[in-house]
Amino acid sequence: MTTATNSNLLQAVRAHFGIAFGPMAGYLGVSESLLGLAATNRRELPTAALLRLQPLAVALPPPWSQGTPDPTPAPDPVPALAGPLPHSPAPAALRARLAACRHLALRLARQLVPLRTRQAQARHLLAVLPALAAAQPPATDALAARWLPVFEAQARERLGPAASAALALAQARRLALLAEAAQLAAWLGE
């Protein structure tokens, strides 16, 4: 593989599994500075590091390998609308609230992206851990095997109750704002 291919593969592995720079360097058995140079196409990774990287590379989705592509997230449900207003409120107040709801829902959508990404990365990492353990048995590669519990702990934390609650609350707030915006838009005839 060329240096550019190794660099791109390294970046794809880190992005797909969410492995931080320090733990990735430790797992590969290289210094953080060498990893940084490899990530920017200025140095090649040693063969031993490339061999440790291989089980992660095999689990990547296409085009990198034959791994499973990430599923497309389901669209937000369409909220049910209430009937007409019983009285005529000031449309300016409704339009202002509609704009605020749309703005806040957009902000929450942006906040959800990294939360969902971290959870997807954690699921990918947990799924590949058995292959990593089989590829680097502790008796033959103690350095790489030492990092596997670190990867597992990181993934389990990202899938834990606190992270799941943060994601669920942000999704609930966004859905509530979208429902309110849809109702206001219907009342305003937009």
C-alpha positions as CSV (number, residue, x, y, z in Angstrom):
1,M,0.0,0.0,0.0
2,T,1.1,3.5,-0.7
3,T,1.6,6.1,2.1
4,A,-1.5,8.0,0.9
5,T,-3.6,4.8,1.0
6,N,-2.3,4.0,4.5
7,S,-3.2,7.5,5.6
8,N,-6.7,7.3,4.2
9,L,-7.2,3.8,5.7
10,L,-6.0,5.0,9.0
11,Q,-8.4,8.0,9.0
12,A,-11.3,5.7,7.9
13,V,-10.6,3.3,10.7
14,R,-10.4,6.0,13.3
15,A,-13.6,7.7,12.0
16,H,-15.6,4.4,11.7
17,F,-14.7,3.1,15.1
18,G,-14.2,6.4,17.0
19,I,-10.8,5.4,18.4
20,A,-8.9,8.3,19.8
21,F,-5.4,9.2,18.6
22,G,-3.6,8.1,21.8
23,P,-5.2,4.7,22.1
24,M,-4.9,4.0,18.4
25,A,-1.1,4.7,18.6
26,G,-0.8,2.5,21.6
27,Y,-2.7,-0.3,19.9
28,L,-0.6,-0.1,16.8
29,G,2.6,0.0,18.8
30,V,3.8,3.3,17.5
31,S,4.3,6.8,19.0
32,E,1.6,9.4,18.6
33,S,4.0,11.5,16.6
34,L,4.6,8.7,14.1
35,L,0.9,8.1,13.9
36,G,0.4,11.8,13.2
37,L,3.0,11.7,10.5
38,A,1.4,8.6,9.0
39,A,-2.1,10.2,9.1
40,T,-0.7,13.1,7.1
41,N,1.1,11.1,4.5
42,R,4.6,12.0,5.7
43,R,5.6,8.6,7.0
44,E,4.6,5.0,6.5
45,L,3.4,2.8,9.4
46,P,5.7,-0.1,10.2
47,T,4.6,-3.5,9.0
48,A,3.7,-4.7,12.5
49,A,1.4,-1.7,12.9
50,L,-0.2,-2.4,9.5
51,L,-0.8,-6.0,10.5
52,R,-2.5,-4.8,13.7
53,L,-4.6,-2.4,11.6
54,Q,-5.8,-5.1,9.2
55,P,-8.7,-6.6,11.3
56,L,-10.1,-3.1,11.8
57,A,-9.7,-2.4,8.0
58,V,-11.5,-5.6,7.1
59,A,-14.5,-4.6,9.2
60,L,-14.9,-1.2,7.4
61,P,-17.9,-0.7,5.2
62,P,-17.5,-0.3,1.4
63,P,-15.6,1.0,-0.4
64,W,-12.8,0.0,2.0
65,S,-13.8,-3.6,2.4
66,Q,-16.7,-6.0,2.3
67,G,-18.0,-4.9,5.7
68,T,-21.7,-4.1,6.2
69,P,-22.7,-0.5,5.2
70,D,-24.2,1.6,7.9
71,P,-28.0,1.6,7.9
72,T,-29.7,4.8,6.8
73,P,-31.4,6.5,9.8
74,A,-35.2,6.4,9.8
75,P,-36.9,9.7,9.0
76,D,-38.6,11.5,11.8
77,P,-42.3,10.6,12.2
78,V,-44.9,13.0,10.9
79,P,-46.8,14.4,13.8
80,A,-50.6,14.3,13.9
81,L,-52.3,17.7,13.7
82,A,-55.1,19.0,15.8
83,G,-58.2,20.6,14.4
84,P,-58.6,24.3,13.7
85,L,-58.1,27.0,16.3
86,P,-61.1,27.7,18.4
87,H,-60.4,31.4,18.1
88,S,-58.2,33.8,16.0
89,P,-54.9,34.5,17.7
90,A,-52.5,37.1,16.5
91,P,-50.7,35.6,13.5
92,A,-47.5,37.4,14.3
93,A,-47.1,35.6,17.6
94,L,-47.7,32.3,15.9
95,R,-45.2,33.1,13.2
96,A,-42.6,34.1,15.7
97,R,-43.1,30.9,17.7
98,L,-43.0,28.9,14.4
99,A,-39.6,30.4,13.5
100,A,-38.3,29.7,17.0
101,C,-39.4,26.1,16.9
102,R,-37.8,25.5,13.5
103,H,-34.6,27.2,14.6
104,L,-34.4,25.1,17.9
105,A,-35.3,21.9,16.0
106,L,-32.4,22.6,13.5
107,R,-30.0,23.2,16.4
108,L,-31.0,19.9,18.0
109,A,-30.6,18.1,14.7
110,R,-27.0,19.3,14.6
111,Q,-26.5,18.3,18.2
112,L,-27.8,14.8,17.5
113,V,-25.2,14.1,14.7
114,P,-22.2,13.6,17.0
115,L,-24.3,11.8,19.6
116,R,-25.5,9.3,17.0
117,T,-22.0,9.1,15.5
118,R,-20.4,8.2,18.8
119,Q,-23.0,5.5,19.4
120,A,-22.6,4.0,15.9
121,Q,-18.8,4.1,16.3
122,A,-19.1,2.3,19.7
123,R,-21.3,-0.4,18.2
124,H,-18.8,-0.9,15.3
125,L,-16.0,-1.2,17.8
126,L,-17.8,-3.7,20.0
127,A,-18.6,-5.8,16.9
128,V,-15.0,-6.0,15.8
129,L,-13.4,-6.6,19.2
130,P,-13.7,-10.5,18.9
131,A,-11.8,-10.3,15.6
132,L,-9.2,-8.1,17.1
133,A,-8.7,-10.5,20.0
134,A,-8.4,-13.4,17.6
135,A,-6.0,-11.6,15.4
136,Q,-3.7,-10.5,18.3
137,P,-3.7,-13.3,20.9
138,P,-2.2,-12.0,24.1
139,A,0.6,-14.6,24.0
140,T,2.0,-13.4,20.7
141,D,1.1,-9.7,20.8
142,A,0.8,-8.4,24.4
143,L,1.0,-4.8,23.3
144,A,-2.1,-4.9,21.1
145,A,-4.0,-7.1,23.5
146,R,-3.4,-4.6,26.3
147,W,-5.5,-2.0,24.4
148,L,-8.5,-4.2,23.7
149,P,-10.0,-3.6,27.2
150,V,-9.5,0.1,26.8
151,F,-11.4,0.0,23.5
152,E,-14.2,-2.1,25.1
153,A,-14.5,0.3,28.0
154,Q,-14.7,3.3,25.7
155,A,-17.4,1.7,23.6
156,R,-19.5,0.6,26.5
157,E,-19.3,4.1,28.0
158,R,-20.5,5.6,24.7
159,L,-23.5,3.1,24.7
160,G,-24.1,3.4,28.5
161,P,-27.1,4.9,30.2
162,A,-25.9,8.5,30.4
163,A,-25.0,8.6,26.7
164,S,-28.3,6.9,25.7
165,A,-30.3,9.3,27.9
166,A,-28.6,12.3,26.3
167,L,-29.5,11.0,22.9
168,A,-33.1,10.1,23.8
169,L,-33.7,13.5,25.5
170,A,-32.4,15.4,22.5
171,Q,-34.5,13.3,20.1
172,A,-37.6,13.9,22.2
173,R,-37.1,17.6,22.3
174,R,-36.5,17.8,18.6
175,L,-39.6,15.7,17.8
176,A,-41.7,17.9,20.2
177,L,-40.5,21.0,18.4
178,L,-41.2,19.5,15.0
179,A,-44.7,18.6,16.1
180,E,-45.3,22.1,17.5
181,A,-43.9,23.7,14.3
182,A,-46.1,21.5,12.1
183,Q,-49.2,22.4,14.1
184,L,-48.4,26.1,14.0
185,A,-47.7,25.9,10.2
186,A,-51.1,24.2,9.7
187,W,-52.9,26.8,11.7
188,L,-51.2,29.6,9.7
189,G,-52.0,27.9,6.5
190,E,-48.3,27.5,5.5
